[in-house]
Amino acid sequence: MMRNNFLVSLIFVMGLCGEAKASPQKPREPDGYSERFLTPQGAEQRETRLKTRPEDLNARTELIAYYWRKQKEIQRTRAGKNALSMKRISHILWMVEHHPEAAIVGMSAGQIGEDEGDAPVYDGRLYEKLSTLWKRQIKAYPDNPNVQSNAAVNFRFSEVELSEACYLRAQILDARNAKRMRDLAIFYQTQAMGGLSLRPPLMDEKQLSSRADLWHEKALKADRKSLENPLFRLLMVRLKFRCEQYTQARASALNLLDDNPTKDGNIIHVCNSLLGQLALREKNVEAAKTYLSASGKTKGSSEIDLYGPDFALANDLLEQGERQVVLDYLKQVRRFWKGHQEQVDKWIKQVSAGETPWLGADSGATP
């Protein structure tokens, strides 16, 4: 499911892992946390707490996010990943049954089946159970926009028409909320890319893109400030690139790089990577090399921690024999991609020896 990583990870970042703002003093972390992440000990504490306090939604939310993140970290340990998947799934099913309005079940961490680690345990019976639960909640809470929106996220892969209906229902119920309009813009744009549904698209690409633009404009008019969120703008850059709207993607990426006062690491990395790929499309290798170097001048980000850096441009340049710039990039990656130095060192050794390995976050590191 690598083709959807850029979307699901960004939604997760927006919902759960916003970059911490700099402050003179490091704030005290909550019990059971280290470096902004729940620890194994913290997870055990929350599992124990839920045995006597099953309605502790904060604990369930933290555990769902924790198990989702851990699944990303242990790609090779299948047995361990399956166990984590089952724990996460049990909490998700409980949430959907008892609190379908909870934000976590509308986020990537709260979906079942999207992570490859779910595959061994995500059979037809489990899908039917989850689908039945959501359809029951759609009927039980017809006037709750959060329930409708969360259900829409769940069905956006498997039942596109139902997903669209739920998104539209949520928007009608919460008509002035720019987020509902933004959700529809993302839904139609990703459908236009052909990457979210296992079924034929709702309509042709031109119609889908038109609807996406319509809802995007409505969202901007409703609340321009919230839609100018850099993470949302970055998502739109990526969507335009994936939809081959290259002129718009370039302009948006350049604007976002210029308007990045916090020097957000993800913006620096992704925008420069995409601009480099666009330069290669125009056979401007020197510009592409410059952009690759610029993309490595990042402090890292939550998304990079989960999914790894963007290696598309590096792979393309490596295939064209541009070894030195790729080696320099890998040395930059080694600095900001925490916990993966061994894999990066292996690539550096291979490239230095004249080999052309495939560089990728799912080549033995993270999924």
N, C-alpha and C positions, 0 to 999 in steps of 0.2 A: 504493500500500500504506500510505497514511497512517493507516488505521484501526488498524494494528498497531504504529505507531511507539511508543506509550506502553509496550508490552510489550517489544518487542525492544530498545529503547534502554535500558530499565531493567535488563534482563538484562545488556546490555553494560556498563553502568555498574557493576553489582555485580561483574562478572567482571574488567574491565580498567581502569576509570577511577574507582576510589574517590576521593573527595575527599581531597586531601592534608591531613594534620594540621598545624596550626600548630606551628612550632618556632622557638627563638631564632635559629638559624642556618639559612640556606637550604642544603639538602644539595647536594652536587656531583652534577650530572646525569650519567647514563651517556653514553659517547661516542656522538655522532650524535643527541643529544636537545636540545631547546630547549623550555622551558615545559612539561615533562612529555610532550611529543610528539616522535616520531621526525621528523627533518628529511629533506628530499629527499636530502641528501648522506649522511645516515645510512642511508637506504633503499638507495642505490646501493652503499654499503659492504657491506651485508648480502647484497645480490644477488650481488656479486662473491665474497663469502665462501662462499656456498652452492655455487658452481661447483666448489670443491675440498672443501667440507665439507657435503655434502647432508644429513647427519644433525644439523645444528645446528638443533634444534627451537626454541630461543629466537629465532633469527633469523627463521625461518619464521613463528612466532607474531607477532613484531613487525611483519613485513611484511604479513601478512593484516590485522591491525588498522590499519596505516598506510594501506593501499590502500582499506579500507572507509571510513575517516574522510575520506580525500581525495575519494572518490566523493560523499560527502555535501556537500562544499564546492563542487563545480563542476557543479551541476545543468545549467547552460546549455551547457557545453562538451561536447557529445555525443561527439565523436571522442576527446577526452581521457579522458572517463569510460569509454568502451568499452575503451581501452587499459589503464586502471587495473583495470577489471573482469577482463580476461583475465589480467593478472598475478596478481591475487588468486585467481582460480579455479584457476590452475595450481598454486599453493601448497596450496590446499584439497584438490584432487584427490590431490596427493602425500601430504598428511597422512592423508587417509582411507585411502589404499592402504597406507601404511607404518606409521602410528601413529594408528589410529582411536580410541585411548584419550585422545589429547591434548585438553586442556580447550578449546582454541580452536575445535575443530570442533563443539563443543556450544554455542557462543555465537553471537550474531547475526552478528558479523563473519565467522564461519566457515561461514555458510550461503550457498548459491548460489541466486539467483533472487528473494530477498526484497527486494533493493534494486532500485529501478527502473532503475538504471544497468546491471544485468545483463541486462535484457530483450532488447536487441538481439543479444546473443551467447548467450543462454540458450535454445537450441532443443531440439527433441525428442531429438536424438542426445546432447546434453550431459546432459540430464536422465536419459536411459536409462543413460548411463555412470555417473553419480553414484549412481543408484538401484541398479544392479547391484553397484557397489563396496560400498555399505552392506549390501546383503542378503548378500553374500559374507562380510563381516566379522561380521555378526550370527551366522552359522553357525560361523564360524571361532573366535569368542570368546564362546561361550554362557555362560561363567562369569565374564565380566568386566563388572561393573556400569557402569564408565565407558563402555565401548564400547556397551553396550545403551542407556544414557541418551543418549549422543551421537547414536545412530541414531534414537532416539525424537524428538529435536529436528528432525532432518532430515526425517522423514516426517510431522510434525504438520500440514502443510498438505495434502499430497497423498494420504497413505494413513493415515487416522486410526486404523483398527483395528490396523495394524501398529505405529503410534506408541504406542498405549495398551499393547499387548502388551510392547513394549520397556521402557516406563516401569515396568510392573508387574514385569517380569523383573529390572530393576535394583534395585527395592525388595526383592524376595525375596532377591536375592544379598547385599544390603547392608541388612538388615532394621532395624538400629538407627540408621541414619543419617537424621537428621531432614531432610536435604536431599532425599533420595529421596521422602519423604512430601510435602515442600513442592512438589517438581516435579509430583507427581500432583495436588496441590490446584490448582496453577496451570493444569495441563492441562485438568482438568475444568471449572474456572471459566471459562476462555477458550472452551472448547467451548460452555458454556452461553450465552456471549455471541454465539455464531454467527459469530465473526469470524476464526477461524483456518483452518477447513477449506473447501476448495472443494466438498466433498461434503456430503450430509445428515449431521446430527450423529449421534453414537452412540446417543443416547436423547433424551428430551424435556428441556426446560430445567430443570424441577423436579428430575428425577432427577440431572442433571449437577451442579446446584448442591448437591444433597444429598451427592453423592460428594465434591465439593470441600470442603464443610464437614467431612465425616468425616475426610479426609486432613489437613486443616488442624488439626483437634483432635488427631489422632494425632501430628502434627509438634510441636505445642506441648507435649504430654506427654513426648515423647521428648527434647526439648531446647528448653525455653522461652527460654533466653537467646539462642540463635542465631536463633530465629524472631522475637524482639523487635527484630531488626535494623531500623532505621528505613526502609531502602530496601524491604525486604520488606513492611513495614507500609504503606508508601506504595502499593506495587503492589496490595495488598488493598483499599485505599481506592478506587483507580481501578476495580478490577474490580467492586466493589459498586456504584459509580456507573453503570458501563456496563451492569450487569445490572438497573438500576433498583431496587436495594435502597437507596432514598434515605435512609431513617431510619438504617440502619446506616452508610451512607457518611458522613452528617453527623457522627454520634457518633465514628466512627473518625478523621475528619479533624480534629475539634476536639481529640480526645485526643492525636493526633500533634503538632499545633501546640503544645499545652501541654507535651508531653514531647519537646522539641527543644533540648537543652542546647547543642549545637554551632551552633545557628541555621543548620542545613543549608539552603542556598539553594533546592534543589529542593522540599523539603518546604514551605517558606514559599510558594513560587510556586504549586505544584500544589494544595495544600490550600485556599488562599484562592480560587483560581480555581474549584475545584469547589464550594466553599461559596457563592460568588457565583452560580453557575449554579443551585444549589438555591434560593437566595433569589429569583431571577427566576421560577422555577417557581411560587413562592408569591406572585408579583406584588409582592414587596418590593424595589422599585427602589433605595431608599435604602441598604438593607443590601447589595445587589449592588454598588453603587458603592463602598461602604466596603471590601468584599472585593477589588474590582479594584485599588484603591489599595494595599491590603495586599499583594496578590500581586506588585506591582511593587517592594516593599521587599526585594529579594533581592540577594545578591551574585553571582548567577548559579550555574551548575553545569555539569558535563560534559554532561549531557543537553541542557541549553539550548544549549550550544555546538554540539551535533550537530544537533538538531531544531528549535531555535528556541523561543521562549516560547509559552505557551498564549494564543491570541487568541480563543477561543470566546466568553468572557464579554465581551470588548471589542467584538466584532462584534455581539453581541446588544444591548448597550447603545447602540451607535452606531445601530443600526436603530430604536431607540426615541427617538432624538434627543438622547441624553446625550453631547453632543460634548465638553464641557469635561473631564469625568472621563476620557474616552478620550484626549484630547490630553495630559493629565497623565500617563496611563499610558504613552503612547508615548514621552514624555520620559524616563520611568523605564527603559523598554525600551532606549532609545538608550544608556543608561549601562552596562547589564550585558550586552547582546547584542553581543559584540565582533565587529567586522568588518562590521557591517550598518547602520552609521549612515546611509549614503546612501539605503538603502531606507526606513528609518524616517523620515528627513527628508522623503522624498517623500510618505509617508502623512500626516505632520504638516501639510504644505502643502495636501494635498487636503482633509483634515478641516477645517482652518482656513478653506478656501474654500467650505465648505458641501457638499462632495462626500461620498459614502459608499463609499469603496473597501473591497474585501474585504481584511481583514488576515489574513495567514497566512504561515507559514514557508516554504511552497512557492509563494509568489506572485512568485518571482523572486529569492529569497534562497537558502534551503537547502531540501532536500527534506523 
